[in-house]
Amino acid sequence: MLSSCVRSALACGGGARLTGRSILTEVRCPPATTAMQMSTTAKAETTGISGMGQKDKLDLSLKYQDYFGVHNLFTVKDLFDARVHLGHKDTAMDPRMKQFIFGNRFGQSIIDLDQTTLHLRQALNFLAHIVYRGGIVMFVCRQPQLIHMVDKAAIDCGEFSFTRRWKSEVFTSPLAAFSQQVRLPDLVIVLHTKTSDQYADHKVVVDAAKVFIPTIGIVDTDCNPNLVTYPVPGNDDSIESANFYLEMFKNYPHCQTA
């Protein structure tokens, strides 16, 4: 069963479309209405929000597809400066990532940053709705060079991280894993969807799908985006790009409180 905050967050966007096995929520504005206009209208309506009840606040946030104004957070140039466009060698490209590839230069795949912009904004919008409703977010990563950054980001925003070797029982059989009932996260953010030892697909993506926990995942050109709920095509190896993603994930959405 999906948690109530996840169900509400899923209802915030436009129609859902299925690409392979990856669910992507399309952000579509009504005709002649831009995201900027919608955000401005939302702010105007929230002028008297202090007098609203909790349920009214949450209902209001679902009326707008960009209630939190995520379109203002970054530009394509910001992605370029963070080296998000740099993929792996074209010979290592996963065929399922072909739709996100702009081209190649000197044998290196170049990621289409226009698509990254769209997908990252969708992911941040969903994350903001989860946090706004008091949902639990868990950051997951197994790459040695990124582990300390992921743990610190989780601490900074008051959420959780799991950077050790993954055990499926954490999600599929939590009673056996923890010897007590625990609340599972409402959203999992995977900074690197590959494991560090065998460089295989991280099992947390599959296990999260089994128990209906949505995921946000950074998918490089050698990754499989299909089971990630909100795949974000981008460089998942460099410190610059990882720091950019974490700044986006930890700072803005966690400033939104109901």
TORFI-952315 format. One record per residue: x, y, z of N, C-alpha, C, O in turn; residue number from 1; residue in one letter. Coordinates in steps of 0.1 Angstrom, whole numbers, padded with zeros to 4 digits. Example, Ala and Ser with C-alpha at 12.3 -4.5 7.8 and 13.67 -1.06 7.14 Angstrom:
<lumses>
- 0132	-0057	0078	0123	-0045	0078	0132	-0033	0078	0142	-0033	0085	1	A;
- 0128	-0022	0071	0137	-0011	0071	0129	0000	0079	0134	0011	0080	2	S;
</lumses>
This chain:
<lumses>
- 0008	-0012	0000	0000	0000	0000	0009	0013	0000	0019	0013	0007	1	M;
- 0005	0022	-0008	0012	0035	-0008	0008	0043	0004	-0004	0043	0008	2	L;
- 0018	0050	0010	0015	0059	0021	0006	0071	0016	0006	0074	0005	3	S;
- -0001	0077	0026	-0010	0088	0022	-0002	0100	0016	-0007	0106	0006	4	S;
- 0010	0103	0021	0017	0114	0015	0022	0111	0001	0024	0120	-0007	5	C;
- 0025	0098	-0002	0030	0094	-0015	0018	0095	-0025	0019	0100	-0036	6	V;
- 0006	0091	-0020	-0006	0092	-0029	-0009	0106	-0032	-0012	0109	-0044	7	R;
- -0008	0115	-0022	-0011	0129	-0025	0000	0135	-0034	-0004	0143	-0043	8	S;
- 0012	0132	-0032	0023	0137	-0041	0021	0132	-0055	0024	0140	-0064	9	A;
- 0017	0120	-0057	0015	0115	-0071	0004	0122	-0078	0003	0122	-0090	10	L;
- -0006	0127	-0070	-0017	0134	-0075	-0014	0148	-0079	-0023	0155	-0085	11	A;
- -0002	0153	-0076	0001	0168	-0078	0004	0171	-0092	0001	0183	-0096	12	C;
- 0008	0162	-0101	0012	0165	-0114	0001	0163	-0124	-0010	0161	-0121	13	G;
- 0006	0164	-0137	-0004	0161	-0148	-0005	0146	-0150	-0003	0139	-0140	14	G;
- -0009	0142	-0162	-0012	0128	-0164	0001	0120	-0163	0012	0125	-0166	15	G;
- 0000	0107	-0159	0012	0099	-0158	0013	0091	-0171	0003	0086	-0177	16	A;
- 0025	0089	-0176	0027	0081	-0188	0037	0070	-0185	0046	0072	-0176	17	R;
- 0036	0059	-0191	0045	0048	-0189	0055	0046	-0200	0051	0044	-0211	18	L;
- 0068	0048	-0197	0078	0046	-0207	0086	0034	-0203	0094	0034	-0193	19	T;
- 0085	0023	-0210	0091	0010	-0206	0084	0006	-0193	0072	0004	-0193	20	G;
- 0091	0006	-0182	0085	0003	-0169	0088	0015	-0159	0086	0014	-0147	21	R;
- 0091	0026	-0165	0094	0038	-0157	0083	0048	-0158	0079	0052	-0168	22	S;
- 0077	0052	-0146	0066	0061	-0145	0071	0075	-0144	0078	0078	-0135	23	I;
- 0068	0083	-0154	0072	0097	-0154	0060	0106	-0154	0050	0104	-0162	24	L;
- 0059	0115	-0145	0048	0124	-0144	0051	0137	-0152	0060	0144	-0150	25	T;
- 0043	0139	-0162	0045	0150	-0171	0040	0163	-0165	0029	0163	-0159	26	E;
- 0048	0173	-0165	0044	0186	-0160	0038	0194	-0172	0046	0199	-0180	27	V;
- 0025	0195	-0173	0019	0202	-0184	0010	0214	-0178	0002	0212	-0170	28	R;
- 0013	0226	-0183	0005	0237	-0179	-0007	0238	-0188	-0006	0234	-0200	29	C;
- -0018	0244	-0183	-0030	0247	-0192	-0026	0256	-0203	-0016	0263	-0202	30	P;
- -0033	0256	-0214	-0030	0264	-0225	-0029	0279	-0221	-0036	0284	-0213	31	P;
- -0019	0286	-0227	-0016	0300	-0224	-0013	0303	-0210	-0014	0315	-0206	32	A;
- -0009	0293	-0202	-0005	0295	-0188	0009	0290	-0186	0011	0278	-0188	33	T;
- 0018	0298	-0182	0032	0294	-0180	0034	0289	-0166	0026	0292	-0157	34	T;
- 0045	0282	-0164	0048	0277	-0150	0050	0289	-0141	0047	0289	-0129	35	A;
- 0056	0300	-0146	0059	0312	-0139	0045	0318	-0134	0044	0323	-0123	36	M;
- 0036	0319	-0143	0023	0325	-0140	0016	0316	-0130	0009	0321	-0121	37	Q;
- 0017	0303	-0131	0010	0294	-0122	0016	0296	-0108	0009	0296	-0098	38	M;
- 0030	0297	-0107	0036	0299	-0094	0032	0312	-0088	0030	0313	-0076	39	S;
- 0031	0322	-0096	0027	0336	-0091	0013	0335	-0086	0010	0341	-0075	40	T;
- 0004	0328	-0093	-0010	0327	-0088	-0010	0319	-0075	-0018	0323	-0066	41	T;
- -0002	0309	-0074	-0002	0301	-0062	0002	0309	-0050	-0004	0308	-0039	42	A;
- 0013	0318	-0052	0017	0326	-0041	0007	0336	-0037	0005	0339	-0025	43	K;
- -0001	0341	-0047	-0011	0351	-0044	-0022	0345	-0036	-0028	0351	-0027	44	A;
- -0025	0332	-0039	-0036	0325	-0031	-0032	0321	-0017	-0040	0319	-0009	45	E;
- -0018	0320	-0015	-0013	0316	-0002	-0011	0327	0007	-0005	0326	0018	46	T;
- -0015	0339	0003	-0013	0351	0012	-0019	0349	0025	-0014	0353	0036	47	T;
- -0031	0343	0026	-0038	0341	0038	-0037	0327	0043	-0045	0322	0050	48	G;
- -0025	0320	0040	-0024	0306	0043	-0022	0304	0059	-0025	0293	0063	49	I;
- -0018	0314	0066	-0016	0313	0080	-0029	0310	0087	-0029	0304	0098	50	S;
- -0040	0314	0081	-0053	0311	0088	-0059	0298	0083	-0070	0295	0088	51	G;
- -0052	0290	0075	-0058	0278	0070	-0055	0266	0079	-0045	0267	0087	52	M;
- -0063	0256	0078	-0060	0244	0086	-0050	0235	0078	-0047	0239	0066	53	G;
- -0045	0225	0084	-0035	0216	0078	-0040	0210	0065	-0033	0210	0055	54	Q;
- -0053	0205	0065	-0058	0198	0053	-0060	0208	0042	-0057	0205	0030	55	K;
- -0064	0221	0045	-0066	0231	0035	-0053	0235	0028	-0052	0237	0016	56	D;
- -0042	0235	0036	-0029	0238	0031	-0025	0228	0021	-0019	0230	0010	57	K;
- -0027	0215	0025	-0022	0204	0017	-0031	0203	0004	-0025	0201	-0007	58	L;
- -0044	0206	0005	-0052	0206	-0007	-0048	0217	-0016	-0049	0215	-0029	59	D;
- -0045	0229	-0011	-0041	0240	-0020	-0028	0237	-0028	-0027	0240	-0039	60	L;
- -0019	0230	-0021	-0006	0226	-0028	-0009	0217	-0040	0000	0216	-0049	61	S;
- -0020	0210	-0041	-0023	0201	-0052	-0030	0207	-0063	-0032	0201	-0074	62	L;
- -0033	0220	-0062	-0040	0227	-0072	-0031	0232	-0083	-0035	0235	-0095	63	K;
- -0018	0232	-0080	-0008	0238	-0090	0003	0227	-0093	0008	0221	-0084	64	Y;
- 0007	0227	-0105	0017	0217	-0109	0031	0221	-0105	0040	0213	-0105	65	Q;
- 0033	0234	-0103	0046	0239	-0098	0044	0248	-0086	0048	0259	-0085	66	D;
- 0037	0242	-0076	0033	0250	-0064	0045	0255	-0057	0045	0266	-0051	67	Y;
- 0056	0248	-0057	0068	0252	-0050	0078	0260	-0058	0089	0263	-0053	68	F;
- 0075	0262	-0071	0084	0270	-0079	0097	0264	-0082	0107	0271	-0083	69	G;
- 0097	0251	-0085	0110	0244	-0087	0117	0249	-0101	0129	0247	-0103	70	V;
- 0109	0255	-0109	0115	0260	-0122	0125	0271	-0120	0132	0274	-0129	71	H;
- 0125	0277	-0108	0134	0288	-0106	0147	0283	-0099	0156	0291	-0097	72	N;
- 0148	0271	-0097	0160	0266	-0089	0173	0265	-0097	0183	0268	-0091	73	L;
- 0172	0262	-0109	0184	0260	-0117	0182	0262	-0132	0170	0263	-0136	74	F;
- 0192	0264	-0139	0191	0265	-0154	0199	0254	-0161	0207	0247	-0154	75	T;
- 0198	0254	-0174	0206	0244	-0181	0221	0247	-0180	0229	0238	-0179	76	V;
- 0224	0260	-0179	0239	0264	-0177	0244	0259	-0164	0255	0255	-0163	77	K;
- 0235	0259	-0153	0240	0253	-0140	0243	0239	-0142	0253	0234	-0136	78	D;
- 0235	0231	-0149	0238	0217	-0152	0251	0215	-0159	0259	0207	-0156	79	L;
- 0253	0224	-0169	0265	0223	-0177	0277	0226	-0169	0287	0219	-0170	80	F;
- 0277	0236	-0161	0288	0240	-0152	0291	0229	-0142	0303	0228	-0138	81	D;
- 0281	0221	-0138	0283	0210	-0129	0287	0197	-0136	0288	0187	-0129	82	A;
- 0289	0198	-0149	0294	0186	-0157	0284	0175	-0157	0287	0163	-0158	83	R;
- 0271	0179	-0156	0261	0168	-0156	0259	0162	-0170	0255	0150	-0171	84	V;
- 0263	0169	-0180	0262	0164	-0194	0272	0153	-0198	0270	0146	-0208	85	H;
- 0282	0151	-0190	0293	0141	-0194	0289	0127	-0190	0288	0123	-0178	86	L;
- 0287	0119	-0200	0284	0105	-0198	0296	0096	-0199	0308	0101	-0199	87	G;
- 0294	0083	-0200	0305	0074	-0202	0309	0072	-0217	0303	0079	-0225	88	H;
- 0319	0064	-0220	0322	0061	-0234	0310	0055	-0241	0302	0048	-0235	89	K;
- 0308	0059	-0254	0296	0055	-0261	0295	0039	-0262	0284	0034	-0264	90	D;
- 0307	0032	-0261	0306	0018	-0262	0300	0012	-0249	0296	0000	-0249	91	T;
- 0300	0019	-0238	0294	0015	-0225	0279	0018	-0224	0273	0016	-0213	92	A;
- 0273	0025	-0234	0260	0030	-0232	0250	0019	-0231	0250	0009	-0239	93	M;
- 0241	0020	-0221	0230	0011	-0220	0219	0015	-0231	0215	0026	-0231	94	D;
- 0214	0005	-0239	0205	0009	-0249	0192	0016	-0244	0186	0023	-0251	95	P;
- 0189	0013	-0231	0177	0019	-0226	0179	0034	-0222	0169	0041	-0219	96	R;
- 0191	0039	-0223	0194	0053	-0221	0195	0061	-0234	0198	0073	-0233	97	M;
- 0193	0054	-0245	0195	0061	-0258	0186	0073	-0259	0190	0083	-0266	98	K;
- 0174	0073	-0254	0165	0084	-0255	0170	0096	-0248	0165	0107	-0251	99	Q;
- 0179	0095	-0239	0184	0107	-0232	0198	0112	-0237	0203	0121	-0231	100	F;
- 0203	0106	-0248	0216	0110	-0253	0215	0120	-0264	0207	0118	-0273	101	I;
- 0222	0131	-0262	0222	0142	-0272	0231	0138	-0284	0228	0141	-0296	102	F;
- 0242	0132	-0281	0252	0128	-0291	0265	0123	-0285	0264	0119	-0273	103	G;
- 0275	0122	-0292	0288	0118	-0286	0299	0127	-0291	0299	0132	-0303	104	N;
- 0310	0129	-0283	0321	0137	-0287	0334	0130	-0283	0336	0127	-0271	105	R;
- 0342	0127	-0293	0355	0120	-0291	0352	0107	-0283	0360	0103	-0274	106	F;
- 0341	0100	-0287	0338	0087	-0281	0331	0087	-0268	0328	0077	-0262	107	G;
- 0328	0099	-0263	0321	0100	-0250	0306	0104	-0252	0304	0114	-0260	108	Q;
- 0297	0098	-0246	0283	0101	-0247	0280	0114	-0240	0285	0117	-0229	109	S;
- 0272	0123	-0247	0268	0135	-0241	0253	0135	-0238	0245	0132	-0247	110	I;
- 0249	0138	-0226	0236	0137	-0222	0228	0150	-0225	0233	0161	-0225	111	I;
- 0216	0148	-0230	0207	0159	-0234	0202	0167	-0221	0194	0162	-0214	112	D;
- 0208	0178	-0219	0205	0186	-0207	0191	0192	-0206	0185	0195	-0196	113	L;
- 0185	0193	-0218	0171	0197	-0218	0162	0187	-0212	0152	0190	-0204	114	D;
- 0165	0174	-0215	0157	0163	-0208	0161	0162	-0193	0152	0160	-0185	115	Q;
- 0173	0164	-0190	0177	0164	-0176	0170	0175	-0168	0165	0172	-0157	116	T;
- 0168	0187	-0174	0161	0198	-0167	0147	0194	-0164	0142	0196	-0153	117	T;
- 0140	0188	-0174	0126	0184	-0172	0125	0173	-0162	0116	0174	-0153	118	L;
- 0133	0163	-0162	0132	0152	-0153	0136	0156	-0139	0130	0151	-0129	119	H;
- 0146	0164	-0137	0150	0169	-0124	0140	0178	-0118	0138	0177	-0106	120	L;
- 0133	0186	-0125	0123	0194	-0120	0111	0186	-0116	0105	0189	-0105	121	R;
- 0108	0176	-0123	0097	0166	-0119	0100	0160	-0106	0092	0158	-0097	122	Q;
- 0113	0155	-0105	0117	0148	-0093	0117	0158	-0081	0113	0154	-0070	123	A;
- 0122	0170	-0083	0122	0179	-0071	0108	0183	-0067	0105	0185	-0055	124	L;
- 0099	0184	-0077	0085	0187	-0074	0079	0176	-0065	0072	0179	-0055	125	N;
- 0081	0164	-0069	0076	0152	-0062	0082	0152	-0048	0075	0150	-0038	126	F;
- 0095	0154	-0047	0102	0154	-0034	0097	0165	-0025	0095	0163	-0013	127	L;
- 0094	0177	-0030	0089	0188	-0022	0075	0184	-0016	0072	0188	-0005	128	A;
- 0067	0178	-0024	0053	0174	-0019	0055	0163	-0008	0047	0163	0001	129	H;
- 0064	0154	-0010	0066	0144	0000	0070	0150	0014	0065	0147	0024	130	I;
- 0080	0159	0013	0085	0166	0025	0074	0175	0031	0073	0176	0043	131	V;
- 0067	0182	0023	0056	0191	0027	0046	0183	0036	0040	0189	0044	132	Y;
- 0044	0170	0033	0035	0162	0040	0041	0154	0051	0034	0145	0056	133	R;
- 0053	0157	0054	0060	0150	0066	0065	0136	0062	0066	0128	0071	134	G;
- 0067	0134	0049	0072	0120	0046	0087	0118	0049	0094	0128	0051	135	G;
- 0091	0106	0050	0104	0102	0053	0112	0100	0040	0107	0092	0031	136	I;
- 0124	0106	0039	0132	0104	0027	0145	0097	0031	0151	0100	0041	137	V;
- 0149	0087	0023	0162	0080	0025	0171	0081	0013	0167	0078	0002	138	M;
- 0183	0086	0016	0193	0087	0005	0201	0074	0005	0205	0069	0016	139	F;
- 0204	0069	-0007	0211	0056	-0008	0223	0058	-0018	0221	0064	-0029	140	V;
- 0235	0053	-0014	0246	0054	-0023	0257	0044	-0018	0258	0041	-0006	141	C;
- 0264	0038	-0028	0274	0028	-0024	0288	0031	-0029	0297	0024	-0027	142	R;
- 0289	0042	-0037	0302	0046	-0043	0311	0052	-0032	0307	0062	-0026	143	Q;
- 0323	0047	-0030	0331	0052	-0019	0334	0067	-0020	0335	0074	-0009	144	P;
- 0336	0073	-0032	0339	0087	-0033	0327	0096	-0030	0329	0108	-0028	145	Q;
- 0315	0090	-0029	0303	0099	-0027	0297	0096	-0013	0288	0104	-0009	146	L;
- 0301	0085	-0006	0294	0081	0006	0293	0093	0016	0283	0095	0022	147	I;
- 0305	0099	0019	0305	0109	0029	0296	0121	0026	0291	0127	0034	148	H;
- 0295	0124	0013	0287	0135	0008	0272	0132	0010	0264	0141	0015	149	M;
- 0268	0120	0008	0255	0115	0009	0250	0115	0024	0240	0120	0027	150	V;
- 0259	0110	0032	0256	0109	0047	0255	0123	0052	0246	0126	0060	151	D;
- 0263	0132	0048	0263	0146	0054	0250	0153	0049	0244	0161	0056	152	K;
- 0247	0151	0036	0234	0157	0031	0222	0153	0038	0213	0161	0042	153	A;
- 0221	0140	0042	0210	0135	0049	0209	0141	0063	0199	0144	0068	154	A;
- 0221	0142	0070	0222	0148	0083	0217	0163	0082	0210	0167	0091	155	I;
- 0222	0170	0072	0219	0184	0071	0204	0187	0070	0200	0197	0075	156	D;
- 0197	0178	0063	0183	0181	0060	0174	0173	0070	0162	0172	0068	157	C;
- 0180	0166	0079	0172	0158	0089	0165	0146	0084	0155	0142	0089	158	G;
- 0171	0140	0074	0166	0128	0068	0175	0116	0071	0184	0117	0080	159	E;
- 0174	0105	0063	0182	0093	0066	0190	0089	0054	0187	0093	0043	160	F;
- 0200	0081	0056	0209	0076	0046	0212	0062	0048	0213	0057	0060	161	S;
- 0215	0054	0037	0219	0040	0039	0231	0039	0028	0228	0038	0016	162	F;
- 0243	0038	0033	0255	0038	0025	0263	0025	0027	0274	0024	0022	163	T;
- 0257	0015	0034	0264	0003	0035	0259	-0007	0025	0251	-0004	0017	164	R;
- 0265	-0020	0026	0260	-0030	0016	0245	-0032	0019	0241	-0034	0030	165	R;
- 0238	-0032	0008	0224	-0033	0009	0219	-0047	0012	0224	-0057	0007	166	W;
- 0208	-0048	0020	0202	-0060	0024	0187	-0059	0020	0180	-0050	0025	167	K;
- 0182	-0068	0012	0168	-0067	0007	0158	-0068	0018	0147	-0062	0017	168	S;
- 0162	-0074	0029	0152	-0076	0041	0149	-0062	0047	0138	-0061	0053	169	E;
- 0157	-0052	0044	0154	-0039	0050	0140	-0034	0045	0133	-0028	0052	170	V;
- 0137	-0037	0032	0124	-0033	0027	0114	-0045	0026	0102	-0043	0030	171	F;
- 0119	-0056	0022	0110	-0067	0020	0106	-0075	0032	0095	-0081	0033	172	T;
- 0114	-0074	0043	0111	-0081	0055	0117	-0073	0067	0126	-0078	0074	173	S;
- 0112	-0061	0069	0117	-0052	0080	0116	-0058	0094	0125	-0055	0102	174	P;
- 0106	-0066	0096	0105	-0072	0110	0117	-0081	0113	0122	-0082	0124	175	L;
- 0121	-0089	0102	0132	-0098	0104	0145	-0090	0105	0155	-0094	0112	176	A;
- 0146	-0079	0097	0158	-0071	0097	0161	-0063	0110	0172	-0062	0114	177	A;
- 0150	-0058	0116	0151	-0049	0127	0146	-0055	0140	0147	-0049	0151	178	F;
- 0139	-0067	0139	0133	-0074	0151	0122	-0065	0158	0119	-0067	0169	179	S;
- 0117	-0056	0150	0105	-0048	0154	0099	-0041	0142	0105	-0041	0132	180	Q;
- 0087	-0036	0144	0080	-0029	0134	0086	-0016	0132	0089	-0009	0142	181	Q;
- 0089	-0012	0120	0095	0001	0117	0087	0007	0105	0080	0001	0097	182	V;
- 0088	0021	0104	0082	0028	0093	0092	0029	0082	0103	0034	0084	183	R;
- 0088	0024	0070	0097	0025	0059	0096	0039	0053	0086	0046	0055	184	L;
- 0106	0043	0045	0106	0056	0039	0095	0058	0029	0091	0048	0023	185	P;
- 0091	0070	0027	0081	0073	0017	0088	0076	0003	0081	0076	-0007	186	D;
- 0101	0078	0003	0108	0081	-0009	0122	0077	-0008	0128	0080	0003	187	L;
- 0128	0071	-0018	0142	0068	-0018	0149	0075	-0029	0145	0075	-0040	188	V;
- 0160	0082	-0025	0168	0089	-0035	0181	0082	-0037	0189	0081	-0028	189	I;
- 0184	0077	-0049	0196	0069	-0052	0205	0078	-0060	0203	0081	-0072	190	V;
- 0216	0082	-0054	0226	0091	-0061	0234	0084	-0072	0238	0090	-0082	191	L;
- 0236	0071	-0070	0243	0063	-0080	0236	0049	-0080	0236	0042	-0070	192	H;
- 0230	0046	-0091	0222	0034	-0092	0230	0021	-0095	0224	0011	-0098	193	T;
- 0243	0022	-0094	0252	0010	-0095	0259	0007	-0082	0261	0016	-0074	194	K;
- 0262	-0005	-0079	0269	-0009	-0067	0284	-0007	-0070	0289	-0006	-0081	195	T;
- 0292	-0006	-0059	0306	-0003	-0060	0315	-0016	-0063	0326	-0014	-0068	196	S;
- 0310	-0027	-0059	0318	-0039	-0060	0317	-0046	-0074	0327	-0047	-0081	197	D;
- 0306	-0051	-0077	0304	-0057	-0090	0299	-0048	-0101	0297	-0052	-0112	198	Q;
- 0297	-0035	-0097	0291	-0025	-0107	0278	-0030	-0114	0277	-0029	-0126	199	Y;
- 0270	-0036	-0105	0257	-0041	-0110	0246	-0031	-0106	0249	-0022	-0098	200	A;
- 0234	-0033	-0111	0223	-0024	-0107	0221	-0025	-0092	0220	-0036	-0087	201	D;
- 0219	-0014	-0085	0217	-0014	-0071	0203	-0020	-0068	0193	-0017	-0074	202	H;
- 0203	-0030	-0059	0191	-0038	-0056	0181	-0029	-0049	0169	-0034	-0048	203	K;
- 0184	-0018	-0043	0174	-0010	-0036	0163	-0005	-0046	0152	-0004	-0041	204	V;
- 0167	-0003	-0058	0157	0001	-0068	0146	-0010	-0070	0134	-0007	-0070	205	V;
- 0150	-0022	-0071	0141	-0033	-0073	0133	-0036	-0060	0121	-0038	-0061	206	V;
- 0140	-0035	-0049	0133	-0038	-0036	0123	-0027	-0033	0112	-0030	-0028	207	D;
- 0126	-0015	-0036	0117	-0004	-0034	0104	-0005	-0043	0093	-0003	-0039	208	A;
- 0106	-0010	-0055	0095	-0012	-0064	0086	-0023	-0059	0074	-0023	-0061	209	A;
- 0092	-0033	-0053	0084	-0045	-0048	0075	-0040	-0037	0064	-0045	-0036	210	K;
- 0079	-0030	-0029	0070	-0026	-0018	0064	-0012	-0020	0059	-0005	-0011	211	V;
- 0064	-0008	-0033	0057	0004	-0037	0062	0017	-0031	0055	0026	-0028	212	F;
- 0076	0017	-0029	0082	0029	-0025	0088	0036	-0037	0096	0031	-0044	213	I;
- 0083	0049	-0040	0089	0056	-0052	0103	0059	-0051	0108	0061	-0039	214	P;
- 0110	0060	-0062	0125	0063	-0062	0128	0075	-0071	0122	0077	-0081	215	T;
- 0138	0082	-0067	0144	0092	-0076	0159	0087	-0078	0166	0085	-0068	216	I;
- 0163	0086	-0090	0176	0080	-0092	0184	0088	-0103	0178	0091	-0114	217	G;
- 0197	0091	-0101	0205	0097	-0111	0210	0085	-0120	0216	0076	-0115	218	I;
- 0207	0086	-0133	0210	0075	-0142	0220	0080	-0152	0217	0089	-0160	219	V;
- 0232	0075	-0152	0242	0078	-0162	0240	0070	-0175	0230	0062	-0175	220	D;
- 0248	0072	-0185	0246	0066	-0198	0247	0050	-0197	0243	0044	-0207	221	T;
- 0253	0045	-0187	0255	0031	-0186	0245	0024	-0176	0247	0013	-0172	222	D;
- 0235	0031	-0172	0225	0027	-0162	0212	0022	-0169	0209	0026	-0180	223	C;
- 0204	0015	-0161	0191	0011	-0165	0180	0020	-0158	0179	0020	-0146	224	N;
- 0173	0029	-0166	0164	0038	-0160	0150	0032	-0157	0141	0039	-0152	225	P;
- 0147	0020	-0161	0134	0015	-0163	0126	0014	-0150	0114	0017	-0149	226	N;
- 0133	0009	-0139	0125	0007	-0126	0125	0019	-0117	0119	0019	-0107	227	L;
- 0133	0030	-0121	0133	0042	-0113	0121	0050	-0115	0118	0053	-0127	228	V;
- 0114	0054	-0105	0101	0061	-0107	0104	0074	-0113	0097	0078	-0123	229	T;
- 0114	0082	-0108	0117	0095	-0114	0132	0094	-0118	0141	0099	-0110	230	Y;
- 0135	0089	-0130	0150	0089	-0134	0154	0102	-0138	0147	0109	-0146	231	P;
- 0166	0106	-0134	0172	0119	-0138	0185	0116	-0146	0195	0113	-0140	232	V;
- 0185	0117	-0159	0197	0114	-0167	0208	0124	-0164	0206	0137	-0165	233	P;
- 0220	0119	-0160	0231	0128	-0157	0243	0121	-0152	0243	0109	-0149	234	G;
- 0254	0128	-0152	0267	0123	-0147	0266	0119	-0132	0263	0127	-0124	235	N;
- 0269	0106	-0129	0267	0102	-0115	0281	0099	-0109	0282	0092	-0098	236	D;
- 0292	0103	-0115	0305	0099	-0111	0313	0111	-0105	0321	0109	-0095	237	D;
- 0312	0123	-0111	0321	0134	-0107	0316	0140	-0094	0304	0140	-0090	238	S;
- 0325	0146	-0086	0322	0152	-0073	0313	0165	-0076	0304	0168	-0068	239	I;
- 0316	0172	-0087	0309	0184	-0090	0294	0181	-0092	0285	0188	-0087	240	E;
- 0291	0171	-0101	0277	0168	-0104	0270	0163	-0091	0258	0166	-0089	241	S;
- 0277	0154	-0083	0271	0148	-0071	0267	0159	-0061	0257	0159	-0055	242	A;
- 0276	0169	-0060	0274	0180	-0051	0262	0188	-0055	0254	0193	-0047	243	N;
- 0261	0190	-0068	0249	0198	-0074	0236	0191	-0071	0227	0197	-0066	244	F;
- 0236	0178	-0073	0223	0170	-0070	0219	0171	-0056	0208	0174	-0052	245	Y;
- 0229	0169	-0047	0227	0169	-0033	0222	0183	-0028	0213	0184	-0019	246	L;
- 0228	0194	-0033	0223	0207	-0030	0209	0209	-0033	0201	0215	-0026	247	E;
- 0205	0204	-0045	0191	0205	-0050	0182	0197	-0041	0171	0202	-0036	248	M;
- 0186	0185	-0038	0177	0176	-0030	0176	0180	-0015	0165	0178	-0009	249	F;
- 0187	0185	-0009	0186	0187	0005	0181	0201	0009	0175	0203	0020	250	K;
- 0184	0211	0001	0181	0225	0005	0167	0229	0002	0160	0233	0011	251	N;
- 0164	0230	-0011	0151	0236	-0014	0139	0229	-0009	0131	0235	-0002	252	Y;
- 0137	0216	-0012	0124	0210	-0008	0123	0210	0007	0111	0210	0012	253	P;
- 0134	0209	0015	0133	0209	0029	0130	0222	0036	0130	0223	0048	254	H;
- 0129	0233	0027	0125	0246	0032	0110	0247	0032	0104	0257	0037	255	C;
- 0103	0237	0026	0089	0238	0024	0082	0230	0036	0084	0218	0037	256	Q;
- 0075	0237	0044	0068	0231	0055	0054	0235	0056	0050	0246	0053	257	T;
- 0045	0225	0059	0031	0228	0059	0027	0236	0072	0016	0239	0073	258	A;
</lumses>
